[in-house]
């Protein structure tokens, strides 16, 4: 598997409490906790990631 290139949100706090996202590998979005970069990562499909972002933006909280 290719190496993920994680990016931290521009909304990250100064203390670094944030999630980091990698979208550089085809067909997968990787998500990790910025406080634990060597910890586990969550892998979702790009479609699931878009649905999640839409649900957050809409305020519905329902990404199904």
trRosetta pair geometry for C-beta under 8 A, 3 or more apart (Angstrom, degrees):
i j d omega theta_ij theta_ji phi_ij phi_ji
1 25 7.1 20 -179 -144 90 149
2 24 7.3 -119 122 114 131 95
2 25 4.8 174 66 -107 116 104
4 22 3.6 59 -173 144 105 172
4 24 6.6 143 -147 50 50 102
4 25 6.1 -62 -94 -16 73 122
4 30 4.6 -53 -121 49 151 152
4 41 7.1 145 17 -137 165 167
5 22 5.6 137 62 -135 42 104
5 24 4.5 39 34 2 105 151
6 20 4.0 47 176 146 118 125
6 21 6.7 138 -147 67 72 20
6 22 4.7 -62 -84 -61 58 99
6 30 7.2 -85 -87 96 91 109
6 32 6.3 -52 -113 40 146 115
6 37 7.4 -162 52 -136 157 100
7 20 6.3 165 72 -161 29 85
7 21 5.9 -31 58 65 84 74
7 22 7.1 136 6 -89 74 51
8 12 4.9 -3 162 -42 110 151
8 16 7.7 -58 -142 -145 148 75
8 18 5.5 82 -158 97 96 143
8 20 5.1 -45 -85 -101 63 94
8 34 5.7 61 -112 -105 110 136
9 12 5.0 140 71 -42 79 83
9 18 5.3 -150 36 -166 102 131
9 19 7.1 48 -15 65 117 67
9 20 7.7 -141 -15 -100 72 47
9 21 7.6 65 -58 5 84 106
11 18 7.3 148 88 -120 73 121
12 16 6.4 5 172 -131 120 36
12 17 7.3 161 -161 66 78 43
12 18 3.7 -49 -115 -52 95 152
12 34 6.8 37 -131 -7 130 172
13 16 6.8 -70 77 5 77 18
13 17 5.0 5 42 45 122 90
13 18 6.7 -180 19 -49 72 95
16 34 5.3 -139 168 124 87 124
16 35 6.4 126 116 -80 104 72
17 34 7.0 166 -142 62 15 113
17 35 6.5 7 -108 -48 60 116
18 34 4.5 29 67 2 79 142
19 31 5.7 -1 178 -170 123 96
19 32 6.9 154 -159 78 74 32
19 33 6.3 -50 -108 -101 67 42
19 34 6.5 -157 -111 -22 13 90
20 31 7.3 156 79 -154 48 48
20 32 5.3 -19 58 64 96 85
20 33 7.7 27 15 118 87 6
20 34 5.0 111 -32 -80 103 85
20 37 7.5 17 27 -107 149 87
21 29 6.4 -17 -163 -176 99 100
21 30 7.2 145 -159 80 47 55
21 31 5.7 -12 -103 -102 70 72
21 49 7.9 110 -148 -149 127 134
22 25 6.8 36 134 7 108 97
22 29 7.1 159 77 -162 55 51
22 30 4.2 -4 52 56 108 105
22 31 7.9 -151 22 -65 73 34
22 32 8.0 26 -7 4 105 103
22 41 8.0 -16 24 -155 121 141
23 29 5.5 -8 -98 -115 77 84
23 46 7.5 81 -142 -107 101 99
23 49 7.9 -176 -99 120 107 170
25 28 5.1 -17 97 60 110 103
25 30 7.1 49 32 -16 123 113
27 45 6.9 -40 -176 -134 64 76
27 46 6.9 -97 -134 -10 27 105
28 43 5.1 -22 -162 -163 115 105
28 44 7.4 129 -156 67 63 31
28 45 7.1 -60 -105 -106 46 39
28 46 7.6 -82 -58 -41 5 77
29 43 7.2 147 72 -154 46 53
29 44 5.3 -26 61 67 98 82
29 45 7.2 32 13 122 94 13
29 46 5.7 120 -34 -91 107 54
29 48 7.6 -147 37 72 121 90
29 49 4.1 39 27 -58 164 149
30 41 4.8 1 -170 170 102 134
30 42 7.2 145 -158 74 51 47
30 43 5.5 -21 -99 -97 71 74
31 41 6.4 145 66 -167 41 77
31 42 4.5 -23 61 61 100 100
31 43 7.8 -176 19 -76 75 28
31 44 7.1 15 -4 8 116 106
32 36 7.1 -125 171 85 99 78
32 37 6.5 85 128 -127 139 46
32 39 6.6 149 -161 74 107 87
32 40 7.3 -177 -121 101 92 42
32 41 4.5 -50 -72 -105 101 82
32 42 7.3 172 -74 16 50 72
33 36 4.6 31 83 39 112 96
33 37 7.9 -123 86 -63 61 39
33 39 6.1 -7 47 63 107 137
34 37 6.8 8 -154 -67 39 85
36 39 3.4 21 140 -7 117 132
44 48 4.2 -111 172 86 114 129
44 49 5.4 139 96 -55 119 83
44 52 7.5 42 124 -16 165 138
45 48 4.6 97 55 4 81 101
45 49 7.0 -144 94 -5 44 85
46 49 5.5 -54 -148 36 35 114
46 50 6.4 36 154 -19 67 103
47 50 5.8 -52 -148 36 32 110
47 51 6.4 33 153 -18 64 107
48 51 5.6 -54 -147 38 32 113
48 52 6.3 37 152 -22 65 105
48 63 7.2 70 -167 152 69 120
49 52 5.6 -51 -149 34 31 114
49 53 6.5 30 153 -17 64 105
50 53 5.8 -54 -148 38 32 110
50 54 6.3 33 153 -20 65 107
51 54 5.7 -54 -146 37 31 113
51 55 6.3 33 154 -21 64 106
51 63 4.6 112 130 -169 96 85
51 64 7.5 174 164 9 138 3
52 55 5.8 -55 -149 35 29 111
52 56 6.5 27 154 -17 64 105
52 63 4.5 15 -92 -127 55 151
53 56 5.8 -55 -150 37 32 111
53 57 6.2 29 154 -17 66 109
54 57 5.7 -56 -144 40 30 110
54 58 6.0 23 159 -13 66 112
54 63 7.4 128 62 -119 84 80
55 58 5.9 -59 -140 44 26 106
55 60 5.1 -92 -151 68 74 95
55 61 5.9 94 163 -114 108 4
55 62 5.5 -155 -135 64 123 38
55 63 4.0 -102 -8 -74 152 76
56 59 7.6 30 177 -72 29 34
56 61 7.6 62 -91 -89 49 49
